[in-house]
């Protein structure tokens, strides 16, 4: 045996001893937390295939609001129910703020994006983005969303028989509409960031792009063995291959668009030579704010691209799936759909009609619509949106956290270094959250003094900062489309659409074919 082999073996032994010593402390503290039995080396990873959120709900019902599972060698605690999550992520927010960084994710994003970064760098990113998506600034950008809703309504008009695409005028979509609906959300983000958008048709490139994004969000929520069993990492570090290929594919697109935007719109800041001049530059959107921070050497260029990918990928997939589940809920609850239609019809008269406004290329009625001033007119729609967010949470488990100090939650001591999961899906469907949680009922949100506290976007210091964009997109989408169209099952009005979401970082709506009739 050569000297190099001996050195490698000794290095591995020392590394394993350090790892075991570290893990022993975490496991020694966490062993008093209830949870399912785990297997040697793999822990509970083999139990977490397929519908992970449903398995965690099953364990919650068996072990309670605080339970322990093993992701390979990584001790993990799953927290469920609002009171438990609040105690951890609000009352002890500082020590629950950090993300648990998985090697497969940091290999792609280098830990420089908003979702996976930590510390002061994360705080700076969050502040930069939050300053650009305030309600005041979003009021100025409402028209961007209205334009996209108007273009999307033309697609539905074609399905209903008003045009030549989509269904050939049969009233039933020939293809699933999932990619088209997600294109709406993607276009909103592309318009906000780059002032570009894709057309609403079955273009093969666009279909492939949306399929890539969907695939990425399905896979990125899954636990990869190489992230949690260190001995496997050298052999599986580039697996699953599809995940890394999808990430790089989208990254190349966003990098190209960002570079083109700089050349076209940011020659002024690109030519700045002093820090003072760059500081005085006034960004006009989120992208320019990020690029300004890059010019000030506060964010690396990979961080700019990483944040844009968060906004575009998460923005299109989470909002898109919520829009899809909204349509499913309308079809499966026709009485609720009619209540919404009546409320919207009474709240918004047709004095302005649907004639196009020449200056804006959107109808007068859509142009006048405003999320900020019109919600008060539509309390049942607001309640419906809340119930969709509860019943079909777009991020069922959010993104895992890392506990940075020992802490006691609900009487259980949890060790520093533990991976912690917000079990949003089970929380929303628990008896502690609301009565009859498995029943879809917007009425539960009509009493604002006693309504459940929704945590669709997480809770605590890592709560998604883009919630207001999401809310505006969903509201305008539903007001305009419910007023113009009736949605129903493509075969039989008495049948129910499949609404069992598929697990991923965002809950994926099943493939959706739908019947559309003009009102």
Residue pairs with C-beta under 8 A, 6 or more apart in sequence:
19 73
19 230
22 417
23 73
23 75
25 415
25 417
26 75
26 415
26 416
26 417
26 418
27 75
27 415
28 415
29 406
29 413
29 414
29 415
30 68
30 75
30 77
30 413
30 414
30 415
30 418
31 68
32 412
32 413
33 66
33 67
33 68
33 77
33 412
33 414
34 63
34 64
34 66
34 67
34 68
35 59
35 63
35 67
35 68
35 69
36 44
36 47
36 59
36 62
36 63
36 67
36 69
38 44
38 69
38 70
39 46
41 72
41 73
41 229
42 72
42 225
42 229
43 69
43 70
43 71
43 72
43 73
43 74
43 228
44 69
44 70
44 71
45 70
45 71
45 72
45 223
45 225
45 228
45 229
47 55
47 69
48 55
48 71
48 222
48 223
50 503
51 502
51 503
52 221
52 222
52 223
52 397
52 503
53 396
53 397
53 425
53 426
53 503
53 507
54 503
56 78
56 397
56 421
56 423
56 425
56 426
57 423
57 425
57 426
57 429
59 67
59 69
59 78
60 67
60 78
60 80
60 423
60 426
60 430
61 426
64 80
65 79
65 80
65 81
65 83
65 84
65 410
65 432
66 77
66 78
66 79
66 80
66 84
66 409
66 410
66 412
67 77
67 78
68 75
68 76
68 77
68 78
69 76
69 78
70 76
71 223
71 227
71 228
71 419
72 225
72 227
72 228
72 229
73 228
73 229
73 230
74 100
74 227
74 228
74 419
75 415
75 417
75 418
75 419
76 400
76 418
76 419
76 420
76 421
77 403
77 414
77 418
77 419
77 420
77 421
78 420
78 421
78 423
79 85
79 88
79 409
79 420
79 421
79 422
79 423
80 423
80 426
80 427
80 430
81 427
81 430
81 432
81 433
82 427
82 432
82 433
82 452
82 453
82 455
83 432
84 409
84 410
85 422
85 427
85 455
85 459
85 460
86 459
87 409
87 410
88 96
88 407
88 409
88 420
88 460
89 96
89 401
89 422
89 458
89 459
89 460
89 461
89 462
90 459
90 460
92 407
92 409
93 460
93 461
94 404
94 461
95 403
95 404
95 405
95 407
96 401
96 403
96 404
96 407
96 420
96 460
96 461
97 118
97 401
97 404
97 460
97 461
97 462
98 118
98 119
98 401
98 402
98 403
98 404
99 115
99 116
99 117
99 118
99 122
99 399
99 400
99 401
99 402
99 462
100 400
100 401
100 402
100 419
100 420
101 111
101 116
101 118
101 402
102 224
102 227
102 400
103 226
103 227
103 233
103 237
104 224
104 226
104 227
104 237
104 243
105 111
105 116
105 220
106 116
107 237
107 244
108 244
108 247
108 248
108 251
109 115
109 116
109 302
109 306
109 309
110 302
110 306
111 117
111 118
112 121
112 299
112 300
112 302
112 303
112 306
113 303
113 306
113 307
113 309
113 310
114 122
114 125
114 126
114 129
114 306
114 307
114 310
114 465
115 310
115 314
115 399
116 399
117 125
117 303
118 402
121 303
124 293
124 298
124 299
125 299
125 303
125 307
126 465
128 289
128 290
128 293
128 299
129 286
129 289
129 290
129 307
129 311
129 465
129 466
130 465
131 289
132 283
132 285
132 286
132 289
133 286
133 465
133 466
133 468
133 469
134 468
135 372
135 468
138 468
138 469
138 472
139 370
139 372
141 192
142 370
142 371
142 372
142 472
142 476
143 360
143 362
143 367
144 188
144 191
144 192
145 188
145 472
145 473
145 476
146 362
146 366
146 367
146 369
146 476
147 191
147 360
147 361
147 362
148 184
148 187
148 188
148 191
148 197
149 184
149 366
149 476
149 477
149 480
149 481
150 361
150 362
150 363
150 366
150 480
151 187
151 197
151 199
151 200
152 180
152 181
152 184
152 200
152 477
152 481
153 480
153 481
153 484
153 485
154 163
154 200
155 165
155 166
155 180
155 200
155 201
156 166
156 481
156 484
156 485
156 516
157 163
157 484
157 518
158 164
158 165
158 166
158 167
158 169
159 165
159 166
159 167
159 169
159 170
159 171
159 172
159 173
159 516
160 169
160 171
160 485
160 516
160 517
160 518
161 169
161 170
161 171
161 518
162 169
162 518
163 169
165 201
166 173
166 174
167 173
167 174
167 516
168 174
171 515
171 516
171 517
172 490
172 513
172 514
172 515
172 516
173 490
173 513
173 514
173 515
173 516
175 202
175 513
176 511
176 512
176 513
177 324
177 512
177 513
177 514
178 210
178 214
178 320
178 324
178 509
178 511
178 512
179 206
179 207
179 210
179 211
179 214
180 200
180 202
181 320
181 323
181 324
181 327
181 512
182 210
182 213
182 214
182 316
182 317
182 320
182 321
182 324
183 198
183 200
183 206
183 210
183 316
183 320
184 200
184 320
184 323
184 473
184 477
185 315
185 316
185 317
185 318
185 319
185 320
185 323
185 473
186 198
186 209
186 210
186 213
186 312
186 315
186 316
186 320
187 197
187 198
188 315
188 319
188 469
188 473
189 311
189 312
189 315
189 316
190 196
190 197
190 198
190 257
190 312
191 197
192 285
192 286
192 469
193 285
193 286
193 287
193 308
193 311
193 312
194 257
194 258
194 261
194 287
196 257
198 206
198 209
199 206
209 250
209 253
210 316
212 246
212 249
212 250
213 246
213 250
213 313
213 316
213 317
214 317
214 508
215 242
215 246
216 243
216 246
216 247
216 250
216 313
217 313
217 317
217 504
217 505
217 506
217 508
218 502
218 503
218 504
218 505
218 508
219 240
219 242
219 243
219 246
219 504
220 243
220 504
220 505
221 397
221 503
221 504
221 505
221 506
222 503
222 504
224 236
224 239
224 240
224 243
225 232
225 236
226 232
226 233
226 235
226 236
226 237
226 239
227 233
238 244
250 309
250 312
250 313
251 305
251 309
254 305
254 308
254 309
254 312
255 305
258 287
258 304
258 305
258 308
261 287
262 270
262 291
265 288
266 288
266 291
268 281
269 278
269 281
269 288
269 291
269 292
269 295
270 295
272 278
272 281
272 295
275 296
278 292
278 295
278 296
279 296
281 292
283 289
283 291
283 292
286 311
287 308
290 299
290 303
290 304
290 307
290 308
291 304
293 299
293 304
294 300
294 301
294 303
294 304
299 307
311 466
314 464
314 466
314 506
315 466
315 469
315 470
317 505
317 506
318 394
318 395
318 470
318 506
319 394
319 469
319 470
319 473
319 474
321 392
321 394
321 501
321 506
321 507
321 508
321 509
322 388
322 389
322 392
322 394
322 470
322 474
323 473
323 474
323 477
324 509
324 512
325 388
325 391
325 392
325 499
325 501
325 507
325 509
326 384
326 385
326 388
326 474
326 477
326 478
327 487
327 512
327 514
328 497
328 499
328 509
328 512
329 336
329 384
329 387
329 388
329 391
329 392
329 440
329 499
330 336
330 337
330 340
330 482
330 487
331 337
331 487
331 488
331 489
331 496
331 497
331 514
332 440
332 496
332 497
332 499
333 440
334 488
334 493
336 384
336 440
336 442
337 482
337 486
337 487
339 380
340 380
340 381
340 384
340 478
340 482
341 482
341 483
341 486
341 519
343 378
343 379
343 380
343 381
344 378
344 381
344 479
344 482
344 483
345 483
347 374
347 377
347 378
348 365
348 369
348 374
348 377
348 479
348 483
350 365
352 363
352 364
352 365
352 367
352 368
353 363
353 364
353 365
354 363
354 364
354 365
354 366
354 484
355 363
355 364
356 362
356 363
356 364
357 363
357 364
357 367
360 367
365 480
366 476
366 480
369 476
369 479
369 480
371 471
371 472
371 475
371 476
374 479
375 381
375 382
375 475
378 479
379 446
380 442
380 446
381 475
381 478
381 479
381 482
382 445
382 475
383 442
383 443
383 444
383 445
383 446
384 442
384 478
385 471
385 474
385 475
385 478
386 442
386 445
386 451
386 454
387 440
387 441
387 442
387 444
387 445
388 474
389 454
389 456
390 428
390 433
390 434
390 452
390 454
390 456
391 428
391 429
391 440
392 499
392 501
392 507
392 509
393 424
393 425
393 428
393 456
393 507
394 456
394 506
394 507
395 424
395 456
395 457
395 458
395 464
395 505
395 506
395 507
396 424
396 425
396 501
396 503
396 507
397 421
397 422
397 423
397 424
397 425
398 421
398 422
398 424
398 458
398 462
399 462
399 505
400 419
400 420
400 421
401 419
401 420
401 421
401 422
401 462
402 417
402 418
402 419
402 420
403 414
403 415
403 416
403 417
403 418
403 420
404 416
405 416
406 413
406 414
406 415
406 416
407 413
407 414
408 414
414 420
422 455
422 458
422 459
424 455
424 456
424 458
425 507
427 433
427 455
428 437
428 454
428 455
428 456
429 437
429 438
430 437
431 437
433 452
434 444
434 452
435 444
444 451
444 452
445 451
445 452
457 463
457 464
457 466
457 467
457 470
458 464
483 519
484 518
484 519
485 516
485 517
485 518
485 519
486 516
486 517
486 518
486 519
487 514
487 515
487 516
488 514
488 515
488 517
489 495
489 496
489 497
489 514
489 515
490 513
490 514
490 515
497 510
497 512
497 514
498 510
499 509
499 510
500 510
501 507
501 508
501 509
501 510
502 508
502 510
